[in-house]
């Protein structure tokens, strides 16, 4: 399988296509990886508190790519594909 870029993963997570990942979309992605809802909610809040740079309540593509550019997006995508 070809490697996915952070941008590719962003678009996969942005399920409603509005150009940003909401807390709900991020939490659902974590739950798809069999992470319990309670832990997914805590992880989501942690990610959003650190990486929602403009504090608008969503993570846009620029914020996401900046956060996940170290390869974490590829790991996230691989877990989602299981």
N, C-alpha and C positions, 0 to 999 in steps of 0.2 A: 504494500500500500504506500503511495507517495506521501511524503511528509506534508502535514498541514501547517500553514503559517498562522500566526496569531490572528491575522485578519480573517482567515478562513474560519477559524474557531469562533471568532466574534460573531460572524454572520450566522453560524449554526446556533449560537446561543440566543441571538436576537430573534426570537421566534415570531414576534409580531411585526418585525421589519421597520421599527420606528427609529432605528439608528442609535439605539442605546439599550443596554442590558439592565433590566430592572432587578430589584432584589428578588422578586418572585421568579423571574426567568433563571437567575443564577442559582437560587435555592433548588428549583426543579432540576437543573442540570446536575447538581450534586446528588440529589436523590436518585437520579437515573443511574448513578454509579454506586447505588446501594448504601449511600451514607444516610444514616437515620435522620429524620426530619429535624429533630432537636439540635443535632450536631451541625447539620447543614445550615440551619438558621444562625447558629453562633458563628460559623465560618463565614457566612455571607456578610454578617454585620462587621466582622473583622476586616474582610476585603474591602467593603464599601467605606469603612471609616478611614482606611489607609489610601485607597486608590480612586475614590470619587473626588478628583482634584478640585473640581469647581463646586462640589457639595450641592449638586442639583438633584440628588436622589437616584441617579442612574450612572452607569459607566458607558461613556461613548467609546467609539472605536479607538481614538487617539489615547485615551486613558487606559483602555484594555491592552492595546499593543505595547504601550510603555511598561505596564505591569508585567505582562507575560512574555516579553521579548527574550527572556533568558531560557526559553524552552518549556516553561510550565504549561503553556497553551497546548503544546503537542502532547504532554502527559495527560492533560485534562481530556483532550479529544480521544486519546487511546482508551481511557477509562470509560468514556461515554459510549464508545463503539462496542464494548463487551456485551 
